[in-house]
Amino acid sequence: MKKSLLSIFAIAAVSLTACKKNHNDTAIPAITYPDMAEAADPALLFTTTTGVKVYNGGFGSSVAADPNDPAVFYMLTDRGPNVAGTIANSIILGKPDFTPAIGKFRLKNGKLYLEQTIELKNATGGKLNGLPNPVGQGSTGEVPYDVNGAILQPSADGIDSEGMVLAADGSFWISDEYGPHIVHFDATGKTIERINPFGTGTGGRKIPLVFAKRRANRGMEGLSVTPDGKTLVGIMQSPMYNPSKAAIGNSVVLRILTFDIATGATKQYAYLMENPTLTGCSEITAINATTFLTIERDGLYGGASNNPATFKKIFKIDISKATDISDAANSATGKLYGGKTVEELVDAAGLQGAGIVPVTKTSALDLLKDLPTVYPHDKAEGIALLKGNILVISNDDDFGVVDNGASGFAQKVLPATNTTDHNRLYFVKLKL
C-alpha cells in the first residue's frame, strides 16, 4: 500500500488509550485492534463421505459491535452449509436441521473466540431452520434436497439470515433472503415479530409487496438502523426480477427500504450498483440518519493467480436528496414510471428520464488495494462502524466449503493462502 494512503486509513493497529464509560457508568476497557483477527479453532460441524470438513463457521454474513465492550462482536450465520444442485432451482442442504444463529465473539490476543451461540427461534421458542419457505409465505422457488438426494419439505420457520442490527435494548433485528423477512428477536434469539410482504409473520405488519419480487438468494442482504434507533434501513443485494427476469436486462437498480420501527411506515429509494456483473451489495451500516456505508463486490477471490477478484469496494451513500419511489397503492410491481418498473429503467439515464434521483455515492475504501496485506476472500459481507471511524469488515466463509460442481461439497481453500477459509474481522480506520 502507498504511504499516502497510510495517513488516510491508518491501518496499523488503532489504540483506544483511555477507558470510557457506558450508560451504566461502568468502565469500558481500552483495546488495540489488529489489522485482522481470525476465528480460533472453529468447531467441526460434520465431515462428508468424501472427507470434506464442514465447519461451524459461517458467522460472517453480518457483524455488529457491542457498544459496552469494544472486544465483543456479534456475527451472523446464514441458512447453513449448502451448494447448488444439478436440477434447475435446486439446492443441496448439508445439514437440513441446521439452526441459523448469532455468535458472540470476543477479540483476545489477535484471535476471535466464540463465547456464546444464540440460536434463532420462532415466537413459541421452536428452533428456526434454513429451509426455503412455503408458497405464499416467502418461497423463492428453490427446491431443497439433502445430501442423499431426498427432497426436503419447505418450512414456514425457514430463514436465510443475512443482515443484522443489535438494538440498544440487547435485542436483534435480522433481514433475510427468503420472503424477504425482517425479524425482531429478543436477546435469547426468540422471535418477537416477523415482518414480510405477505403478512404471514407475527404481528401482522408488512413491508411493501414489491419486495416479494426479490431474486432467489439475492434478497435483503443488508440491514442497518439509524443512530437514534428509530428506523431500520435495508438494502436488496441485486436488482429484483420486477416484473420478471427477462424484463430487467442489465439493470443496476437496487432498492433501499426504510422502516419506522414505531409506526411501520416505509420509504423506498433507488441505489445504482456500479456494474451489472457484480454479485451485488452485501451490507449497509449507518453513519448518521441519512448517510451510510455499503459493500459492493464480485464473487472472486482476492490474490488468486487465475481469475482474481477485481471489485470489492466500500461506498459512502446519502439518501437525503433521493426520490422516494414508494407506491401508495402497494401494487405487486411497485410504482410505475411510463409503464415501467424502477428496475426496468435499468440505469442512471433511465432514472433521470423518469425524474428519479438515486442515492448519491462516493468511494470510501477499496479492499483489494487499501489493506496492508492481500484480501484473500471472495465474500466480504458484513460491516460495522466503530468509534473513531474504525470500520470492521467480516467475511462469509461458507462453513469452509464450496460447490464441487456435481451437487457435492468441496473444501473452500483460499487461493492466496492455500488455507481453508475461516471467519475473520478486518479493522480499518476510515477518513469520512
TIROBA-955556 format. One line per 2 residues: number of its first residue (from 1); their letters; for each residue z, y, x of C-alpha. Coordinates in steps of 0.001 Angstrom, whole numbers, plus 524288, in hexadecimal, padded with zeros to 5 digits. Each point is the difference from the previous one (the first is absolute). Layout:
N
NUM) a) Z,Y,X | ...
//
This chain:
432
1) mk) 80000,80000,80000 | 7FCEC,80DB0,804C1
3) ks) 80B0B,8088C,804EA | 7FCA2,80A9E,7F631
5) ll) 80334,7F6CA,7F4F0 | 80D5E,7FCB4,8056F
7) si) 804FE,80D72,7FC82 | 7FB01,7FE3A,7F243
9) fa) 804A9,7F259,7FCFE | 80B46,7FE41,809A3
11) ia) 7FE58,7F17C,7FF1D | 80A49,7FD92,80A3F
13) av) 80CBE,7FBD9,7F9A1 | 805BC,80A5D,7F734
15) sl) 80E88,80236,80166 | 8087F,80583,7F55F
17) ta) 80ABF,804F9,80888 | 80A13,80482,7F63D
19) ck) 80716,7F884,7F57F | 7FCB8,80502,7F270
21) kn) 806B3,7FDEF,7F314 | 7FB41,7F9EC,7F369
23) hn) 80365,8042F,7F233 | 80CD2,7F86A,800E3
25) dt) 8036B,80805,80C08 | 800B6,7F402,808BD
27) ai) 7FA30,8004C,80D93 | 7F1FF,7FB62,801C6
29) pa) 7FE89,7FA5F,80DA6 | 7F636,8055E,809AC
31) it) 7F43C,7F773,802EA | 7F4A8,7FF6D,8095F
33) yp) 7F355,7FAE6,7FA38 | 7F741,7F7CB,808C2
35) dm) 7F131,800E2,7FFC5 | 7FFBF,7F2E6,7F90A
37) ae) 809A3,7F5DD,7FADD | 7FC5F,7F228,7FBD7
39) aa) 80715,7F729,7F679 | 808B7,7F6B7,80798
41) dp) 7FE0A,7F164,7FDFB | 7F9ED,7FFB7,7F25C
43) al) 803E0,7F3B2,7F8B4 | 7F622,7F528,7FE1C
45) lf) 7FC00,7FF39,7F1B2 | 7F852,7F351,8016F
47) tt) 7F638,7F92C,808CD | 7F2D3,7FBCA,7FA96
49) tt) 7FAE6,7F225,80162 | 7F74D,804EB,80B05
51) gv) 80B8B,805AE,80773 | 7FE54,80E51,7FC88
53) kv) 80D0A,8070D,7FF70 | 80234,808BF,7F434
55) yn) 80B00,80999,8026F | 80944,806AA,7F6AD
57) gg) 7FA6D,80CE1,804A2 | 7F6B4,807B7,7F775
59) fg) 809E2,80AFC,7FF2F | 7F6C0,80AD1,8041B
61) ss) 7F93D,8036A,7F33F | 808C0,80BF5,7FEF1
63) va) 80B6F,8060A,80733 | 80B0E,808EA,7FB97
65) ad) 80A96,8060F,8086D | 80E68,7FFB4,7FC7F
67) pn) 80423,80E5C,7FEDF | 80DFB,7FCA6,803D8
69) dp) 7FD44,7F74D,80BB5 | 7F4AD,80354,8092A
71) av) 80008,7F22B,80584 | 7FD2B,7F994,7F2CE
73) fy) 7F286,7FE0B,7FA25 | 7FC2F,7F921,7F373
75) ml) 7F31A,7F8AF,800A8 | 7F84B,7F966,7F528
77) td) 7F88D,7F33A,7FEC3 | 7F409,7FE3E,7F78D
79) rg) 7FD68,7F42E,7F743 | 8017B,7F617,80AE7
81) pn) 7F76E,7F87F,809A4 | 7F274,7FE77,7FA3F
83) va) 7F1C9,7FE92,803C6 | 7F329,800C3,7F8BC
85) gt) 7FAD1,7F3C7,7F989 | 7F1E8,7FB4C,800B0
87) ia) 7FE40,80188,7F147 | 7FCD4,80DC9,7FB58
89) ns) 80C48,80800,7FCE3 | 808FA,7F508,80477
91) ii) 80BDB,80140,808D2 | 80816,7F59F,806CA
93) lg) 80EA0,80285,7FF5B | 806F4,7F945,80B2C
95) kp) 80D23,8006A,7F92D | 7FE68,801FD,7F13F
97) df) 80EB4,80173,7FE14 | 800F7,80AE8,80A05
99) tp) 8086F,80B49,7FB49 | 7FB50,80D81,80465
101) ai) 80B39,80706,8067B | 8053E,80BEE,806FC
103) gk) 80548,7FDBD,80DA0 | 80AE2,8087B,80553
105) fr) 7FDC2,8012F,80E9D | 808B0,805F6,80A63
107) lk) 7FA52,805DB,80C62 | 80805,7FB8D,80BA4
109) ng) 7FC6F,7FF77,80E66 | 7F1AF,8022E,7FCEF
111) kl) 7FF2C,7F4C9,7F636 | 8005F,7FF05,7F130
113) yl) 80A40,7F6B1,7FAAC | 7FF54,7FB3E,7F1F1
115) eq) 80D81,80257,7FA26 | 7FD57,7FDBB,7F199
117) ti) 7F52D,7FAE2,7F73C | 7FF92,80603,7F268
119) el) 7F7DB,7F715,7F75A | 7F8F2,80684,7F4AF
121) kn) 80434,7FB7E,7F281 | 7FC73,8027A,7F1CF
123) at) 808AF,806E1,7F61E | 807BA,7F3A1,7FD35
125) gg) 8020E,7FCC8,80E53 | 7F568,7F5A6,80172
127) kl) 7F881,80051,80CBB | 7F29A,80670,8002A
129) ng) 7F485,7F929,80674 | 7F2D4,8034C,805E8
131) lp) 7F77B,7F982,7F5AF | 7F572,80802,7F922
133) np) 8036B,80520,7F27D | 7FAE2,7FAAB,7F30E
135) vg) 7F4B6,80692,7F901 | 804A0,80C6C,7F969
137) qg) 80BF7,80101,808A5 | 7F9DD,80403,80CDA
139) st) 7F60A,7F553,802CB | 7F692,802EE,80B20
141) ge) 7F739,7F46C,7FCFE | 804C2,7F8E0,80C34
143) vp) 801F0,7F155,7FE3F | 80B43,7FA82,80823
145) yd) 8005D,7F278,80644 | 80A22,7F927,80842
147) vn) 7FCE5,7FA38,80D60 | 7FCB8,7F2F3,7F9B8
149) ga) 7F591,805E5,7F73E | 807E1,7FFAE,7F36F
151) il) 7FE15,80BBC,7F72E | 80C12,8083C,7FD82
153) qp) 80381,806AD,7F354 | 8010A,80ED8,7FF7B
155) sa) 80D4A,8063B,7FE51 | 804DA,80C34,7F92A
157) dg) 80A24,80093,80AEA | 7F588,800C5,80A75
159) id) 7FFBC,80BF4,808DC | 7F7C4,80356,80BD5
161) se) 80964,80A2D,80548 | 7FA08,80A22,8091D
163) gm) 8063E,80D8F,7FEEF | 80E9E,802E7,80046
165) vl) 8095A,80B57,7FE27 | 80E90,7FFBE,802EE
167) aa) 80695,808D6,7F602 | 80C11,80837,802A4
169) dg) 80862,7F6E1,7F7B1 | 7FC3B,7F417,80818
171) sf) 7F63B,7FAAC,7F622 | 7F1BF,7FD4F,8033B
173) wi) 7F2FD,80381,7F9BD | 7F4E2,7F6B0,80371
175) sd) 7F176,8005C,7FCBF | 7F6E3,7F464,80031
177) ey) 7F1E2,7FB7A,8005F | 7FFF4,7F84F,7F359
179) gp) 801E5,807E7,7F357 | 80186,8093D,806FA
181) hi) 80E90,80023,7FD57 | 80A36,809C7,8043A
183) vh) 80D33,7F936,7FFA8 | 80D9B,805C3,8014A
185) fd) 809B7,7F699,80643 | 80E84,801D1,801E5
187) at) 80611,7FE80,80D72 | 8011E,7F13E,7FE17
189) gk) 7F18E,7FE8E,7FCB0 | 80195,7FE68,7F138
191) ti) 7F5CB,80697,7F75F | 80472,80C28,7F8D6
193) er) 7F2AE,803E6,7FAC8 | 7F1FF,7FB06,8017B
195) in) 7F517,809B2,7FD1D | 7F17B,7FCF6,7FEEF
197) pf) 7F3E3,80418,7F85A | 80279,7F5C1,7F578
199) gt) 80E12,8028A,7FC29 | 80363,7F1B3,8025D
201) gt) 80B10,80312,8094A | 80DE4,803A6,7FCB7
203) gg) 802E8,80D47,7FA27 | 7F2B1,801EA,7F981
205) rk) 7FB97,80B6B,80881 | 7F217,7FFB9,8050E
207) ip) 7F733,80565,80A6E | 7F21D,803F3,7FBF8
209) lv) 7F757,7F4F2,7FB39 | 7F52B,8033A,809B5
211) fa) 8082F,7FA50,80B05 | 7FD74,7F276,7FA6F
213) kr) 7F257,801C1,805D6 | 805BB,7FDE7,80D88
215) ra) 7F898,7F6EE,808FE | 8065E,7F2AD,80249
217) nr) 808F9,8004E,80BEC | 7FDB4,80EBA,8013A
219) gm) 809A6,8056C,7F620 | 80AD4,80A06,801A8
221) eg) 801C0,7FDBA,80E7D | 80884,80BCE,802D8
223) ls) 80BB0,80650,7F96A | 8087C,80BAD,8036D
225) vt) 8098D,80937,7F976 | 8014C,80EAE,8012A
227) pd) 80BD8,80470,807F7 | 80731,80449,7F3A5
229) gk) 7FF4D,7F1E7,7FB3D | 7F97E,803E7,7F334
231) tl) 7F1BD,7FBFF,8014F | 7F9D7,7F34E,8048A
233) vg) 7F2D3,8014E,806AB | 7F743,7F3FF,800DA
235) im) 7F2AC,7FE2E,80627 | 7F59F,7F5A9,7FD73
237) qs) 7FB0A,7F8A5,80BCE | 7F18C,8006B,7FC8E
239) pm) 7F6DB,80601,7F5F4 | 80292,7F942,7F310
241) yn) 7F549,7F80F,7F97C | 7FE85,80A7F,7F5BD
243) ps) 7F8A6,7FD61,7F776 | 7FB54,7F46D,80843
245) ka) 7FDE3,7FB7A,80DF2 | 7F169,8022F,7FF0A
247) ai) 80177,80DC7,7FAB2 | 807E3,805DF,80B1B
249) gn) 7F721,7FC92,80B7F | 8050B,80616,80C97
251) sv) 80A64,8081F,7F96B | 80AE2,80585,80879
253) vl) 807C0,8059C,7F497 | 80DEF,7FAE6,7FF0A
255) ri) 80A39,80409,7F602 | 80D85,80563,80266
257) lt) 809BB,7FEC6,7F4CF | 80C4B,80822,7FE4F
259) fd) 80A88,7FAE8,7F6D1 | 80B70,80859,7FB8A
261) ia) 80B6D,7F694,80062 | 807C0,806E1,7F553
263) tg) 7F518,80259,7F62A | 7F55E,7F645,8038C
265) at) 7F5F5,80B0A,80082 | 7F4AA,7FD43,80936
267) kq) 7F563,80752,80748 | 7F456,7FB00,807A3
269) ya) 7F899,80548,80BB4 | 7F3C7,7FC0F,8076D
271) yl) 80169,7FC09,80E45 | 7F403,7FE37,80893
273) me) 8007A,7F493,80967 | 7F939,802E2,80CF1
275) np) 7F534,7F5DB,7FE44 | 7FCF2,7F4A1,7F6DD
277) tl) 800F4,7F583,80A93 | 80EB4,80172,8017A
279) tg) 809E0,7F664,7FA89 | 805BF,80C09,7F996
281) cs) 80C76,807D0,7FF2F | 80C0B,7F807,80344
283) ei) 80B73,80926,7FD7D | 804C4,80D74,7FC1D
285) ta) 80CA5,806DF,803A6 | 80508,80D75,7FC4D
287) in) 801F0,80BA8,808E3 | 8038A,80905,7F4BB
289) at) 7FCEE,8011D,7F180 | 7F155,801E5,801FE
291) tf) 7FCBD,7FB45,80DB8 | 7FF9F,7F1DF,80459
293) lt) 7FBBA,7F702,80AE7 | 7F690,7F4B9,7FD9B
295) ie) 7FA5A,7F4C9,807FF | 7F190,7FC8A,7FFC7
297) rd) 7FB48,7F46B,807D5 | 7F5DB,7F5BA,80284
299) gl) 80383,7F189,7FFFF | 7FDA3,7FD4E,80E6C
301) yg) 80929,7FDD7,80B83 | 802EE,80AC3,809A2
303) ga) 7FCD4,7FC8B,80E18 | 7F75C,7F46A,7FCAB
305) sn) 7F51B,7FD3B,809C8 | 7F69B,7FC47,7F526
307) np) 7FE7A,8082F,7F3B8 | 80BF7,808A2,80283
309) at) 8062F,80922,7F623 | 7FA12,80D9B,7FF8B
311) fk) 8079F,806D2,7F52A | 80E9A,80083,7FD98
313) ki) 80465,80DDE,7FD14 | 80B23,80779,7F9CA
315) fk) 7FC1A,80BA9,7F7A4 | 807D1,80B5F,7FAAE
317) id) 7FBF8,80321,7F20B | 80338,80AAB,7F633
319) is) 7FEF9,7FE5E,7F13E | 80423,80DDD,7FC55
321) ka) 7F243,80519,7FD70 | 7F9C2,7F34A,7FB9B
323) td) 7FA9F,7FE3F,7F244 | 80804,7F7E6,7F68B
325) is) 7F633,7F5C7,7FB45 | 808FB,7FA40,7F5A6
327) da) 7FA14,7FB5B,7F339 | 80724,80519,7F404
329) an) 7F9F7,7F504,7F7E9 | 804C7,7F594,809A4
331) sa) 7F314,7F8C7,7FF0E | 7FD19,7F398,807A0
333) tg) 7F6EC,8072B,8095A | 807A8,80C9F,80116
335) kl) 7FA48,80D89,7FE57 | 7F137,8007B,80105
337) yg) 7F813,80A9A,806A9 | 7F1EA,800DA,7FB4E
339) gk) 8019D,7F24C,7FAB3 | 804B7,7FAA6,80D05
341) tv) 80D33,7FB32,80476 | 8065D,806B2,80B8F
343) ee) 7FCDB,7F423,8086B | 7F198,800F8,7FC2C
345) lv) 7FF8B,80DC8,80591 | 800A5,7F8C6,80D16
347) da) 802FB,80AC0,809DD | 8034E,80E47,802B6
349) ag) 7F2EF,804EA,7FB06 | 80181,7F877,7F359
351) lq) 80DB6,8053B,7FDCE | 7FBAA,80DE6,802F6
353) ga) 7F4D1,7FED0,7F65D | 809B7,7FC01,7F58E
355) gi) 80946,80B28,80343 | 80A70,7F719,805BF
357) vp) 807CF,8046C,80BD2 | 80549,7F44F,807A2
359) vt) 80C70,8000F,807FE | 7FE68,8066D,80D4D
361) kt) 800DE,7F7C4,80C5F | 80245,8028B,80E63
363) sa) 80178,7F60F,80AEB | 80DF6,7FE1A,804F6
365) ld) 7FF7D,7F400,808D6 | 7F63B,7F615,80538
367) ll) 806E5,7F303,8022F | 7F50B,7FB38,808BE
369) kd) 800A2,80BAC,80922 | 80D32,806A9,7FF24
371) lp) 80992,7F512,80336 | 804B8,7FD40,80DEA
373) tv) 7FB07,7F1FE,7FF17 | 7F55A,7F924,7F865
375) yp) 8029F,7FE8E,7F169 | 7FCB4,7F174,7FED4
377) hd) 8012C,7FD91,7F150 | 7F60D,7FFBA,7F51C
379) ka) 80908,804AF,7F52F | 80799,80CAD,80122
381) eg) 8061E,80018,7F28A | 80CD9,8076F,7FF70
383) ia) 8043F,80D9A,8041A | 80C79,807D2,7FE72
385) ll) 80365,80D73,80518 | 80D1A,8014C,806D6
387) kg) 80790,80C37,80390 | 7F99F,807E4,80ABC
389) ni) 7F255,7FC30,7FB36 | 8010A,7F282,805FD
391) lv) 7F654,7F700,7F95B | 8032C,7F18B,7FF3E
393) is) 7F48F,7F6BA,7FDB9 | 800E0,7F1C0,7FBCA
395) nd) 7F5A7,7F566,800E3 | 7FDB1,7F4DB,7F682
397) dd) 80021,7F3AA,8083B | 7FB56,7F74A,7F4BE
399) fg) 80B0D,7F665,802CA | 7F957,7FCE6,80CEA
401) vv) 7F413,7F9AA,7F9C5 | 7F1F8,80306,7FC3B
403) dn) 7F4E1,7F952,7F8E3 | 7F993,7F53B,807FE
405) ga) 7F34C,80178,7F870 | 80182,7F327,7F8C0
407) sg) 80AE4,8023F,7F622 | 80A71,7FDB3,80A1B
409) fa) 80959,80714,80913 | 7FE0C,8039D,80E38
411) qk) 809A5,8069C,80918 | 7FEA6,80ED3,7FFEC
413) vl) 7FEA1,802DF,80E7F | 7FE5B,80E05,804A9
415) pa) 7F40B,800A8,808E4 | 805D6,80AB6,80891
417) tn) 80C77,7F880,8032C | 7FC8C,7F1D4,7FCEA
419) tt) 80CAF,7FEDF,7F871 | 802EC,7FCF5,7F1C2
421) dh) 800CB,80C45,7F7C4 | 80DE3,80390,7FC1F
423) nr) 805C6,80BAE,7F8F6 | 801B6,80C23,8083D
425) ly) 803FE,80E18,7FE40 | 7F989,80AB2,8080C
427) fv) 806AF,80D2E,801C0 | 7F804,80C54,80227
429) kl) 803E1,80E4D,7FFC3 | 7F623,807FC,7F850
431) kl) 7FCEC,80E5A,80091 | 7FEB2,803DD,7F1BF
//
